Amino acid sequence: MNLRSRNKKHVEMHNSALNDILFILLLFFLIVSTLANPNVIKLMLPKAKSNTKAKQTVVVSINDKREFFVGTTKVSFDQLKQALAPSVANEKTDPTIVINAEKSVPVEDVVNVMEVAREIGAKVVLATARK
């Protein structure tokens, strides 16, 4: 005895329009992504004809006790300018001072070192830790 119904319905999903919708979305995102950064200035950077020499930098470290070090030599803040001046005077192009400061050091100390560097004509780089 066949108890199954012959009028069984088959559920189907027609996905022929799905390809068209995906293609339109793809085009939309491609067009929007080109407009995402309209304020970029494109520059042609110059190329060097010879090898550039690595710059020698002076490192100023400030620890959590607010002690200043030029290289590995401990100096007071009053002596910082006299300690940095000979190192910067030996540089022929763009003398650079790297500041390594503990996280707990007040910003005022870092700014004071930046002021000293500006007075002697050096550029300043603040060193940070990588994530």
Stockholm file with secondary structure:
# STOCKHOLM 1.0

chainA/1-131         MNLRSRNKKHVEMHNSALNDILFILLLFFLIVSTLANPNVIKLMLPKAKSNTKAKQTVVVSINDKREFFVGTTKVSFDQLKQALAPSVANEKTDPTIVINAEKSVPVEDVVNVMEVAREIGAKVVLATARK
#=GR chainA/1-131 SS CCCSCSCCCCCCCCCHHHHHHHHHHHHHHHHHHHTSCTTCCCCCCCCCSSCCCCCCEEEEEECTTCCEEETTEEECGGGHHHHHHHHHHTCSSCCEEEEEECTTSCHHHHHHHHHHHHHHTCEEEECCCCC
#=GC SS_cons         CCCSCSCCCCCCCCCHHHHHHHHHHHHHHHHHHHTSCTTCCCCCCCCCSSCCCCCCEEEEEECTTCCEEETTEEECGGGHHHHHHHHHHTCSSCCEEEEEECTTSCHHHHHHHHHHHHHHTCEEEECCCCC
//
